[in-house]
Each structure stands twice: as C-alpha cells, then as structure tokens.
Amino acid sequence: MFSNGEHGAWRRYIATHGHVMDGGTLRYRFEEIEAFVAVVEAGSISAAAVRLDVAKSVISKRVSALEDCLGVALLQRSTRRATPTTGGLEFFERSKAVLQELEEAAHAVGGRQRGLTGTVRLALPMSFGHMHVLPALMPFLKQNKDLLLQVDLDDRHMDLVQGGYDLAIRIGMLADSGLIARRLAHSQRALCCSPEYLARKGQPTTLADLAHHDCIGYGLVSSSHIWQFETTGKDARRLDEGRVATTVRARIVANNGEAMVQAVLNGLGLAVLPTFLVGGLLKSGALVPLALEGLRPTMDPVNAVYTQSRNLSSKVRAIIDVLAAAWAGDVAPWDGP
C-alpha cells in the first residue's frame, strides 16, 4: 500500500498521536487498521499475513485488538475465509478511503520522483484480461517499480465493494448499479463455425435458421444478449431501436469464452464470439464468419468501472489512462490487420 519509507513514516505518525473520543484516547493503531484492510482485500487472514509479511497470529491479534477497541465484530471468520460484517464493510470502505488519502499525500510530498506507489486491486474478465489488459499494462508496471498490482481474472462480475477492488474492466452493457464507468473501446462479435460444421450442416441465412443449428451458449449472461443482432427482423423479439434477439438450441453451454472456442473449432456448433478471441482464427480460416441477411451481432462496450464512494487515486487514474491510450482509435487493436 505504501513504499517502505512512506509506510514507516505514516506508521510512526499514527502510532504516536492519540485520537480523543468521549474524553478518552482510542487505542487503535495504524497497523491494526492496515491488517484489517488487508484481510478484507485478500479474503483471508493467511493471505493478509503473506501480503504484509508477518505471521498469521500477528494479523489475528491486530484485528482482534481493533474489534475490541471499536466494540464491534468486523469479520466473520471461517477456516479458509474471512468476510466483513455489515459494520466491518462500512469501516473497511472508510478506512480504505483514509489510507488512500494518506498514500496520495505521501506521493504528493515525495513520491513523484520514484513513480507511483501502493497497491491496486483489479478485477478482469479472464480471457480479455490476460490477452489484452495485462499486456497493455506491462510497460507501465516496468516504469512504476513500486506499484503493486493484484489481479483477479474471472468472467463473473465481481462485487467491487465486497471484494475491495479499486477498478474493474467489464465488457457489455452495464446495469444501473451506481458504478462510475469510462468507455475504453468496443468489442466486436462474430457469428462463426468451423469449416467442417459448415460443410455438414450448411450456412444459416436468417435468424429463423438458427433454430435448426447446434449452438454453443455462454452461461454468464442471458441468451438474448449473446444472440442479439443489429437492425430488426420479423422472426425475432425486438429489444430496442435497430436491435433484435432470438433464442437458440444450445448443445453446449460454457462460462468461459476459450472453452466455447474449443467447442466451435471441433465442429460441435456455431457461436457468437468476441473478435478479441477469434479474430486470428477467422483470418486463418480455422473458423468461418457467417452473415445473416445483412444482420451482424451487436458490439459490446469495454468499460473501466469503479465505485462512487471511492475517490479515484492517481495510480488508478493512470491505469485507466494507459488502457485508453492503448486502445484508442476507431478500430481496436484486436480487430486491426
């Protein structure tokens, strides 16, 4: 969270300055708050101990001391996990904001010459994350050697508050969740199949034809989103201006795009897949693009999202700017020549 010098300076300051409430001095210390925040972010006492490079017993004692001081249970503990209580989650959000402000202050005073410092917790879609997000961030991380990046790769939408994430990259339309979003790029999608499947089953030309084909479905979003096309059609359910959706018979349903690609490559059906996954396969001929009477699958926005309750730190803002610059232009790099 801090570089060694900044960490020690703030630790000494908070440890030696009392906080007065109701005529008494509160006994909590920086390391206790730091331990609690680390447990929530890491998900367990063991993981927090590894992050802070102390024994598990030290983390447990610090969190217990903080709970005793505040007079409230902050964590629900099990053998493998530690999750915040309702009060713990509120305390975490406020503590995280305070630690972030301290970190920003330390960076403003003496950190600019060394580059960005601290930790960023980042939630990414699995395939898009390791294929496009992380490669775009590698030069930035090399330049900022004191910046720590903790990455969770998961196609499910992770709860940013509950998980303690600073930032998430999400593909697709955003629900009205109160998150702040910045558009970074668009993700094209393609209806495709293998040459072997095309020779065996023939090419669909209308939305109605899809009902007679084996299809590969995606389990983490509704079928009406995956099988959604631009413009309208008489044989499909109208979603909004210029968009239609249809239902299909899914022979296989997977919760990961790369698993879907393998099924399509093996001739098990046709699928709508993002071009960041299959662009190279379409160019090589390993997969065949399919067209439906002038329709095409709708594009998905690629957004950086973060919570309203958390001020955007300089390091998180820098990561967003790096990705925006890497993917700038009318055509995303994964759709280029």
QUIZI-V515182 format. One record per pair of residues at least 24 apart in sequence whose ideal C-beta (glycine too) atoms are under 10 Angstrom apart, sorted by the first residue. I is the first residue (numbers start at 0). J is the second residue. If there is no record, write none. Layout:
# QUIZI-V515182
i: [I;I]
j: [J;J]
This chain:
# QUIZI-V515182
i: [0;0;0;0;0;0;0;0;0;0;0;0;0;0;0;1;1;1;1;1;1;1;1;1;1;1;2;2;2;2;2;2;2;2;2;2;2;2;2;2;3;3;4;4;4;4;4;4;5;5;5;5;5;5;5;5;5;5;5;5;6;6;6;6;6;6;8;8;8;8;9;9;9;9;9;9;12;13;13;25;25;26;26;26;26;27;27;27;27;27;27;27;28;28;28;28;29;29;30;30;30;30;30;31;31;31;31;31;31;31;31;31;31;31;32;32;32;32;32;32;32;32;32;32;33;33;33;33;33;34;34;34;34;34;34;34;34;35;35;35;35;35;35;35;35;35;35;35;35;35;35;36;36;36;36;36;36;36;37;37;37;37;38;38;38;38;38;38;38;38;38;38;38;39;39;39;39;39;39;39;39;39;39;39;39;39;39;39;40;40;40;40;40;40;40;40;40;41;41;41;41;42;42;42;42;42;42;42;43;43;43;43;43;43;43;44;44;44;44;44;45;45;45;46;46;46;47;50;50;50;62;65;65;66;82;83;83;83;88;88;88;91;91;91;92;92;92;92;92;93;95;95;95;95;95;95;96;96;96;96;99;99;99;99;99;99;99;99;100;100;102;102;102;103;103;103;103;106;106;106;106;107;110;110;111;113;113;113;114;114;114;114;114;114;114;114;115;115;115;115;115;115;115;115;115;115;115;115;115;115;115;116;116;116;116;116;116;116;117;117;117;117;117;117;117;117;117;118;118;118;118;118;118;119;119;119;119;119;119;119;119;119;119;119;119;119;120;120;120;120;120;120;120;120;120;120;120;120;120;120;121;121;121;121;121;121;121;121;121;121;121;121;121;122;122;122;122;122;122;122;122;122;122;122;122;122;122;122;122;122;122;123;123;123;123;123;123;123;123;123;123;123;124;124;124;124;124;124;124;124;124;124;124;124;124;124;124;124;124;125;125;125;125;125;125;125;125;125;126;126;126;126;126;126;126;126;126;126;126;126;127;127;127;127;127;127;127;127;127;127;127;127;128;128;128;128;129;130;130;130;130;130;131;131;131;131;131;131;131;131;131;131;131;132;132;132;132;132;132;132;132;132;134;134;135;135;135;135;135;135;135;135;136;136;136;136;138;138;139;139;139;139;139;139;139;140;140;142;142;143;143;143;146;146;146;147;148;148;153;153;153;154;154;154;154;154;154;154;154;154;155;155;156;156;156;158;159;159;159;159;159;160;160;160;164;164;164;164;165;165;165;165;165;165;165;165;166;166;166;166;166;166;166;166;166;166;166;166;166;167;167;167;167;167;168;168;168;168;168;168;168;169;169;169;169;169;169;170;170;170;170;170;170;170;170;171;171;171;171;171;171;171;172;172;172;172;172;172;173;173;173;176;176;176;177;177;177;178;178;178;178;178;178;179;179;179;179;179;179;179;179;179;180;180;180;180;180;181;181;181;181;181;181;181;181;181;181;182;182;182;182;182;183;183;183;183;183;183;183;183;183;183;183;183;184;184;184;184;184;184;184;184;184;184;184;184;184;184;184;184;184;185;185;185;185;185;185;185;185;185;186;186;186;186;186;186;186;186;186;186;186;187;187;187;187;187;187;187;187;187;187;187;187;187;188;188;188;188;188;188;188;188;188;188;188;188;188;188;188;188;189;189;189;189;189;189;189;189;189;189;189;189;189;189;189;189;189;190;190;190;190;190;190;190;190;190;190;190;190;190;190;190;191;191;191;191;191;191;191;191;191;191;191;191;191;191;191;191;191;192;192;192;192;192;192;192;192;192;192;192;193;193;193;193;193;193;193;193;193;193;193;193;194;194;194;194;194;195;195;195;195;195;196;196;196;196;196;196;196;196;196;197;197;197;197;197;198;198;199;200;200;200;202;202;202;202;202;203;203;203;203;203;204;204;204;204;205;205;205;205;205;205;205;205;206;206;206;206;206;206;206;206;206;206;206;206;206;207;207;207;207;207;207;208;208;208;208;208;209;209;209;209;209;209;209;209;209;209;210;210;210;210;210;211;211;212;212;212;212;212;212;213;213;213;213;213;213;213;213;213;213;213;214;214;214;214;214;214;214;214;214;214;214;214;214;214;215;215;215;215;215;215;215;215;215;215;215;215;215;215;215;215;215;215;216;216;216;216;216;216;216;216;216;216;216;216;216;217;217;217;217;217;217;217;217;217;217;217;218;218;218;218;218;218;218;218;219;219;219;219;219;220;220;222;222;222;222;224;224;224;225;225;225;225;225;225;225;226;226;226;226;227;227;227;227;227;228;228;228;228;228;228;228;228;229;229;229;229;229;229;230;230;230;230;230;230;231;232;232;232;232;235;238;241;242;242;243;243;244;245;247;260;260;263;271;271;271;272;273;273;273;273;273;274;274;274;274;275;275;275;275;275;276;277;278;278;278;278;279;282;298;301;301]
j: [33;36;37;40;50;51;95;98;99;101;102;116;117;118;147;33;98;101;102;105;106;110;116;117;118;145;102;105;106;109;110;113;114;115;116;117;144;145;146;147;116;145;105;109;110;113;116;145;101;102;104;105;106;108;109;110;113;116;117;145;33;101;102;105;116;117;101;105;108;109;33;98;101;102;104;105;101;97;101;68;69;64;65;67;68;61;64;65;66;67;68;69;61;64;65;68;98;101;57;58;61;64;65;58;60;61;62;63;64;65;66;67;68;69;61;62;65;90;91;93;94;95;97;98;58;61;65;94;98;58;59;60;61;62;63;64;65;61;62;64;65;66;69;73;74;81;83;87;90;91;94;90;91;94;95;97;98;163;61;62;118;163;62;73;74;76;80;81;82;83;87;91;163;73;74;81;82;83;87;88;90;91;92;94;95;161;162;163;91;95;118;120;149;162;163;164;165;81;120;149;163;79;80;81;82;151;162;163;76;77;78;79;80;81;82;74;76;79;80;81;79;80;81;79;80;81;81;118;147;149;87;90;94;90;161;160;161;163;160;161;163;160;161;163;160;163;306;308;309;308;120;160;163;165;308;309;308;309;310;312;165;309;310;311;312;313;314;315;310;312;312;313;314;310;312;313;314;145;312;313;314;313;145;313;313;143;144;145;139;142;143;144;145;146;314;317;139;140;142;143;144;145;146;147;312;313;314;315;316;317;318;143;144;145;146;147;313;314;143;145;146;147;165;312;313;314;315;146;147;148;149;165;314;146;147;148;149;150;164;165;166;312;314;315;317;318;147;148;149;150;151;157;159;162;163;164;165;166;167;315;148;149;150;151;152;164;165;166;167;168;303;315;318;149;150;151;152;153;155;156;157;158;159;162;164;165;166;167;168;169;304;150;151;152;153;154;157;166;167;168;169;170;152;153;154;155;156;167;168;169;170;171;186;219;255;256;273;275;301;151;152;153;154;155;254;255;256;257;152;154;170;255;256;257;258;259;260;273;275;276;152;154;168;169;170;186;256;273;275;276;301;333;152;153;154;168;257;256;257;275;276;333;168;184;186;275;301;322;325;326;331;332;333;168;183;301;303;318;321;322;325;326;325;332;318;321;322;323;324;325;326;332;318;321;322;325;321;325;317;318;320;321;322;324;325;318;321;317;321;314;317;318;314;317;318;314;314;318;219;254;255;217;218;219;220;253;254;255;256;257;219;254;219;220;304;306;304;305;306;308;309;306;308;309;304;305;306;309;305;306;309;311;312;314;315;318;303;304;305;306;309;311;312;314;315;316;318;319;322;302;303;304;305;306;301;302;303;304;318;319;322;299;300;301;302;303;304;220;256;273;275;299;300;301;302;219;220;224;299;300;301;302;220;224;297;299;300;302;300;302;304;304;306;307;306;307;308;302;303;304;305;306;307;302;303;304;305;306;307;308;309;311;300;302;303;304;305;302;303;304;305;311;316;319;320;322;323;300;301;302;303;323;300;301;302;303;319;322;323;324;325;326;327;331;275;298;299;300;301;302;322;323;325;326;327;328;330;331;332;333;334;298;299;300;301;326;329;330;331;334;273;274;275;276;298;299;300;301;331;333;334;273;274;275;278;295;296;297;298;299;330;331;333;334;225;227;228;270;271;272;273;274;275;276;277;295;296;297;298;299;270;271;272;273;274;276;277;278;280;281;286;287;288;289;290;295;296;214;226;228;269;270;271;272;287;288;289;290;291;294;295;296;260;263;264;269;270;271;272;274;277;280;281;285;286;287;288;289;296;263;264;266;267;268;269;270;286;287;288;289;262;263;264;265;266;267;268;269;280;285;286;287;266;284;285;286;287;264;265;266;267;287;263;264;265;266;267;268;269;286;287;266;269;286;287;289;266;287;266;266;268;269;269;287;289;290;291;269;289;290;291;292;289;290;291;292;232;233;234;235;245;291;292;294;232;233;234;235;236;243;244;245;246;247;291;292;294;232;233;234;235;245;291;234;245;289;291;292;234;235;245;246;247;248;269;271;289;291;234;245;246;247;248;247;248;247;248;250;268;269;289;247;248;249;250;251;262;266;267;268;269;270;246;247;248;249;250;251;252;262;263;267;268;269;270;271;247;249;250;251;252;253;258;259;260;261;262;263;267;268;269;270;271;272;247;248;249;250;251;252;253;254;259;262;268;270;271;249;252;253;254;255;256;258;259;270;271;272;249;251;252;253;254;255;258;259;252;253;254;255;256;254;299;246;247;249;252;271;297;299;249;259;270;271;272;296;297;270;271;296;297;271;294;296;297;299;271;291;292;293;294;295;296;297;293;294;295;296;297;298;291;292;293;294;295;297;294;291;292;293;294;294;297;297;294;297;294;297;297;291;271;285;286;287;295;296;297;296;298;299;301;333;334;298;331;333;334;301;331;332;333;334;333;333;331;333;334;335;333;336;331;326;331]
